[in-house]
Structures are given as structure tokens and as C-alpha cells.
């Protein structure tokens, strides 16, 4: 199951995604990075640094190429798009299993709150400001 939380905090629209799977395959990510020469076999990286490797151009854990995976267009493209839109993507570990092969995590996507729209496609900030103004107008 995938959980999606959406909110606005400190003028940022935040979308938090988490799932109930095994987690981020840190041992596999590290092995791929070693195989590609991005890090040395004896290089010590903490879990956060290993996780950040998924944002390298061309990175994939897919064993075969399909229409949706293994094509080398991945998280680096997501990060670059968000940066162009003045946003960012973060990975947050949600367990205390430091150094484990798999770590539970959340993906947090942040964008300026100007990107927030309500279900009708209107600027959600305007609607919130209008209702707040109306509450104080009485």
C-alpha cells in the first residue's frame, strides 16, 4: 500500500509518499555504484549518502529494460524538474536500522505553494486567503 500525504508548510507544498514494502535497497544501490566506478569497494558511506546515489544520471536497479523501467531516465530527471520549478525531493528514513541492506523511507517532494491548486483547478492559496479574509470581515 502507498500512503500519500499532502500539505502546505512554510510556503511549501509538500507531498510525502511512503509504502509498506521492504524499503530502499541500500546494499543493491551500493553494489551498482561500485560496479559503475562511482565509489570504491572500500569506501565508507553512510545510509543517506548511499541513498543519494539514486539521483545519479543513468542510475537504475532494474534487471531488464521495459517501457517504464531500466531506461536510465529516473530520479535524476525528477530532481532536475523539481529544481527548475524551485522545488526539491528528499528521502527520509523512517526506521533506525542503520547499515541494513534495506531501510524504510519516505519520499518528500516540496514545491512552492504557488503550485497548489484545489480540486477545481483554482489557486488554493487564493481560496484560503479569501476564506480567512471573510472570517475577519464580520
Secondary structure, 3 states (H helix, E strand, C coil): CEEEEEEEECCEEEEEEEECCCCEEHHHHHHHHHHCCCCCCCCCCCHHHHHHHHHCCCCCCCCCCCCCCCCCCCHHHHHHHHHHCCCEEEEEECCCCCCCCEECEEEEEEEEHHHCECCCCCEHHHHHHHHHHHHHHC
